[in-house]
């Protein structure tokens, strides 16, 4: 398995679980005074996705990135993976709660599958 396949496997493990936790988002257009809507966090590999004018904010978003890695002489490879979590909320306390809830869900999901092959 190469690093990209590992990152894809992590994304595929997270996406179904994220459906259980819709978080706030809103459009980029400040003239749009609608109340924020909720949706599950999107998962992107490598970097945040490009945005177009009128798109929603990237938040909520999880970016799965390979930070570093190396191959050893015995044929094993080591990859360090970073998960960058992005949330949006007008209220600081609400944003803090969203981050805690998202971190807890990601941790629970990945810990449940740590002994299973990705």
N, C-alpha and C positions, 0 to 999 in steps of 0.2 A: 504494500500500500504506500502510495506517495503522499506527500503533505496535502496536496489539493484534495485527494479522496478522503483524507482524514477530516479536513475542514468541512467537506460536504456531508460526511457522516454526522458530524456534530450538528450541523444545521438541520438535517433530517430528523435527528432526535429531539431537537428543541421545538421545531415548528408546531407539531401537534399539541404539545404541552402549553405553548404560549396562547393557544386559543382560549384557555381557561382564565386568562388574566388580561382583559382589555384595559388599556391605559389611554389617557387623554392625548388628543392631538388637535390641531386646528390648521386652517389654511394660512398661507403666508400673506395673503392680502389683508392688510390691516383695516381696510374699509369694510370688510365682511365682519359684521358684529354678531354673527351667529354664535350660539354657545358652543363650547368645544365638544367634539365628538370623541367616542372611544373606539379603539381598535387594538387588536393584538400587536405586539412588537414584531416588526419585520426582521428577518435575519439576512445579513449581507456577508459575503465572503471577501476578505481582503481590504476593502475600503467602503466608505459610505457611498450609496448609489448617487449618481448625478441627478440633480433636480431641475425641473423646468418651471418657468413662471406659472403661478397658479396651482402648483402642486401643494400637497400638505407638507408640513414640516417633516423632517426625517424621523422625529420622535413619535412614538417609541421605536427604538432600533437597537439591535445587537449586531456588532461587527465582529466577525470571527477572523482573527489574523494569525498567521504563522510569524512569530517574532524571530526565532533563531532555530538552528538545528544542525545536526552533523551525523555523519555515518561513522560507525565504529569498525574496527578491523574484523570483528566477529560477525559482521553482516547485519547488525541491528542499526536502526536509525532512531535518533532522538529529535523530537520537535517540541519546541516551547510554543504554546498557543495562548494568545491573549483574547479575552472577550471584553469588548468595549460596549458599555450599556449607556443608552441615551434615553432620557425621559423629558417630558415637557409638562409644566404646570405653572399657572400664574402665581400660585401660593407656594412659598418655600417649604412649608410643612407638608403640603400635598406632594411636592416633588420628592421630598425625602422619603415619604411613605411609599411612593411609587418605586423608587430605587430599591428600598429594602424588600418590597414584595417581589420585584423582578429578580434581584439577586437570590432570594430564597428559592424562587421557582427554578432558576437556572441551576443552582447548586443541588437542589433535590433531584432534578432530572438527570444531571450528569453523575451524581453519586449513585443513583439507582442503576445506572448502566456501566459503572466503572469496571465490573468484572465481566461484562458481556462484550463480545467482539463488536467493534463498530464496523 
